[in-house]
């Protein structure tokens, strides 16, 4: 179950979304303008926002940028626009997924489930510890995807949302070389893109892990193939 904000000015579409999400046991609030959406997000904690682009007071693309200024809540764009360049721009501006109308309720449910698996999280428990039953461990790294916490040798890492998503995705496949195309699809939700985006985030992540591309400890890049996360070699006997 998730807390969902539906931002949609078409009353028919809005009602259908509310009905479907409620039947799926989600808690739903809805608004018809961008300003109302910003007010709701600022005052209420949501797990995901479904955002239409054709809003009466402010274009949804601008609303997305404003949302990203105050929250990292996952945003799924739901609109009739299908321009490829605009889709790429919105994903780069912080959208987590993009659905072109008309879409089925099953399609929406699948996309929501995928976004929530990647991004849903809460505050740490008492003492800031990690829940052991879901922690991903790779060497001295401990990553809790649900609480969105990452520790290196017991020290909390200060990661951006995208850095955490990238690290957690790789940690779920330790020792496996993940192709860049797969990273773009799963972490950035893009079918294609510039490899420089991945390189920049890997560089930032390496810095926080105390390593460099020339002297990697955890993150290893195989030129022309992909990236893998594996623990540094232990001391020789």
Secondary structure, 3 states (H helix, E strand, C coil): CCEEEEECCCHHHHHHHHHHHHHCCCEEEEECCHHHHHHHHHHCCCCEEEECCCCCCCCHHHHHHHHHHHCCCEEEEEECCCCHHHHHHHHHCCCCEEEECCCCHHHHHHHHHHHHHHHCCCCCCHHHCCCHHHEEEECCEEEECCCCEEEECCEECCCCHHHHHHHHHHHCCCCCCEEHHHHHHHCCCCCCCCHHHHHHHHHHHHHHCCCCCCCCCCEEEECCCEEEECCCCCCCC
